[in-house]
Amino acid sequence: MGLNLNADIMYLPGVGPKRSELLKKELNINTIGDMLYFFPYKYVDRSKFYTIKEITSDLPYIQIVGQIVRFQEIGVGRKKRLSALFSDGTNTVDLVWFKGVKWVAKNLKPNVKYLVFGKPTLFNGRYNIAHPEVEEYNPNQQNLNAPLQAVYSSTEKLKSSYITSRTILKLQQSINDLIPTLVSETLPFHLIDKVKLISLAEALKNIHFPTSTTMLKKAQARLKFEELFFLQLNLLYQKNSRYEKIKGHVFSIVGDNFNNFYHKNLPFSLTNAQKRVIKEIRRDMGSGKQMNRLLQGDVGSGKTLVALMSMLIAIDNGYQTCIMAPTEILANQHYETIADLLKGMDIEVALLTGSTKQKDRTGIHSSLLSGELSILIGTHALIEDVVQFKNLGLVVIDEQQRFGVAQRAKLWGKNPSPPHILVMTATPIPRTLAMTVYGDLEISVIDELPPGRKPIKTIHYYDSKRNLTFGLMREQIKQGRQVYVVYPLIKESEKMDYKDLQDGYESIARAFPPPQYVTVVVHGQMKAQEKDESMQLFAKGKAHIMVATTVIEVGVNVPNATVMIIESAERFGLSQLHQLRGRVGRGADESYCVLMSGVKLSNESKKRLQTMVATNDGFEIAEVDMQIRGPGDIEGTQQSGLPLDFKIANLAQDGQILQFSRHIATEVIEEDGMLLLQKNKLLKQQIEQMAIDRTNFGQIS
C-alpha cells in the first residue's frame, strides 16, 4: 500500500504489529504522521571521535572506534552482567550490559571494527561504558551519525524491547526519505515569505537530521511558529465567528438597582482598576454581541464586587443572573458576601448546592421560572436539568478551571439565546498562558488592591527557628488577632519526614494550652458538619488558631486572621503558596506569612520560597511558576479544551514567538475575518481540520 501520514504506524518499514502496539501504548504514536511529529528532545555532537586514552569522567558522551577483544559474564541470576573488553590500540575500556545480555552476546563479535557511542564512568579505577550504542563501523555511511544527532525520549518498557532512541532515529530515517511525497505545505506562500520561514518539508527533514546548527534553528523556528500560529489563528477565528454569528442581549440601561447600590451600599470607593473593568464589561454587554470576558485579579482585589455590579446591570435590564462556584464553601461565601452587600435592596438572592433541602429547592425552582429570583448562586447543582431560568442574561463562573467544558456547556443550554459570560479567576495566569488558554476571550485585569490593604510580610524560617514563629503567633493573639497553621499531610507518611497535621496539632496544643488558647482543626477527611463547626468557631473569633490542610486554600474569609504559617512549605507549588497567603491580609492590619521548611531544599524549592519572600505580585509569581513547572502543569490548563501538549513549542521559553504568531494571526483575521480570500484558502482548510480534530467549545469559553 502507498504510505501516507494517516497510515497505521505498523506499515512503516522496521515496525510491524508487535512494535506498533508498544509505540501506540507507550508514546501514543499511532500513525506515520505521529512518528514524523515525534520530535527529539535534544541533540548530541557526533562530529568528534576520541581515542580511549583521551577518556576522562567529565566527558558527557564519547564516540570511539575499535574492536571487542573478549566477552566475560560476571555475577549470577538477576545480578548477571555482560562485560566486553574493547580496544582501539591506544588503551582499553569495558563495555557493560545489565539487560539484553543474550541479544548482545549473539549479535556482537570479537575482532570486528565497531563504532561505540556512550557515556564513560570511572568504576574501581577503570573506565566503562554502560549500555553503549554499538554498530559496525563504515566510514562511508555517516547518515545516522550526522554531526548533530537527534535524541528521542523513550520508556523503560520500550528500552527493554530494544526500542531505544537509536531505533526511533532509524525509523525517522525511513520516513525522512519519503518526506517529499508525504508532506504538503500548510502555510500559504505569502505568509512563508512575509515571516521568512523555510518550507515545512525542509523543517521536518532538519528537525530529525540537521545538516548544521543554523538549519536546526531554522527548522525549530518554522515548526514552533506554525504550532503557535495555528493555535492563535483558530482562537481568533472562533472569536470572530462567534462575534459575527451570535447576538447577545443588549443591556442598554444602567438603572435604579445599579445606581442605588453605587450610592448607598458600596462599602468602599472602587479602585481605578475596578472602575476600568466595569466600563469594559458595560461596553461588552451593551454591544449587541455576546460577552465572553475573563476577569483576572489577585485574592482580595475585589472581583466579586465587580461581578455583582455587572449582575445589577443585567437585573436593571430585566434579566436573571447566576454565579457558579466549584465548591460549597466558595458558593456559601459568595452568597453571604452578596446578600450582605445587597442589604436593604429589593433583590431576591438564593443559594443552591448539594446540601440544599428539597423543600427549599422546590421554592427556588418555581421562583426561577416565574422570574422573581434575580440572582442564583451555587455549585454544579445549577446545571441539573430541573433548574430552569425564565430569562438568564449573565453567567458568572468563578475559578472556571475547576469545571469541565461539558459541565459548563449544560448551563448555556438553559437559554434560547446565549447569556453573557464573565469568567473570574484568582489564579493569576502568565500573559503567554492567558493568550493560549483564554485566547478567545477578552481579558480584564484588576491589578490594584482596595485602599487600606497593606502588603503581606512573608518570612522563610527553617524548622530550627520554630520559637520565633511561636513568638509571632503569641504576640498577634495577644493583640486580638487569629492564626492559620497549614499542613500538607493528614497522616504521617513513612516515605516523607514532613510534619503532619496530627503531630502539628499536638505540638501547638502544648505550646498554646487550653483554656487560655482555643485551637480548632479542619481537614478534608472530617464530616461536613464537624468541619463547618470548626470553621464557624474560627470565623466568629471564638478560636485563636486554625490547624488545617489546604482545604482552606479557597473560600475562608476571616479579616481578623493576620498570620498564615505554612508547614513544610517546600512541598507546595507556588500558586498554592500564593493562594494560601491570600487568606490573610484581608483586613487593615499588618499581616504575616511564615514559610516553614526543612534545611535540605532542592534548587526548585529554594527558588519557590525565595520568590514568595521577594514579591506579593501574583502575576510575577505565575511567570516564575510556569518557568519552574512548565505550562501544562499549571492548575486547570489541562481541562480547558486546548492543546497544551505542544509537540515542539514551550510557552515558558517561546513567549516571543507566541506574541509574534498572535500578531500575524491578528493581521490575517483583521483583513479577512472568515478566511474567504483565495490566498487564505489553505489556512481555512487547516482551521476546518482542527475543528474536526477538536470539538469546538468556542461559544462556551
Buried (B, 14 or more C-beta within 10 A) or exposed (E): EEBEBEBBBBBBEEBEEEBBBBBBEBBEBBBBBBBBBBBBEEBBEBEEEBBBEEBEEEEEBBBBBBBBEEBEEEEEEEEEBBBBBBBBEEBBBBBBBEBBBEEBBEEBEEEEEBBBBBBBEEEEEEBBBBBBBBBEBEEEEEEBBBBBBBBBEBEEEBBEBEBBBBBBBEBBBBBBEBBEEBBEEBBBEEBBEEBEBBBBBBBBBBBBBBBEEEBBEBBBBBBBBBBBBBBBBBBBBBBBBBBEEBEBBEBEEBBEBBEBBBEEBEEEEBBEBBEBBBEBBBEBBBBEBBBBBBBBBBBBBBBBBBBBBBBBBBBBBBBBBBBBBBBBBBBBBBBBBBBEBBEEBEBBBBBBBEBBEEEEBEEBBEBBEEBEBBBBBBBBBBBEEEBEBBBBBBBBBBBBBBBEBEBBBBBBEBBEEBBBBBBBBBBBBBBBBBBBBBBBBBBBBBBBBBEEBEEBEBBBBEEEBBEEBBEBBBEBBEEEBBBBBBBBBBEEEEEEEBBBBBBBBEBBBEBBEEEEBBBBBBBEEBEEEEBBBBBEBBBEBEBBBBBBBBBBBBBBEBBBBBBBBBBBBBBBBBBBBBBBBBBBBBBEBBBBBBBBBBEEBEEEBEBBBEBBEEBBBBBBBBBBBBBBBBBBBBBBBBBBBBBBEBBBBBBBEBBEBBBBBBEBBEEBBEEBBEBEEEBBEBBBEBBEEBBEEEEBBBBBB
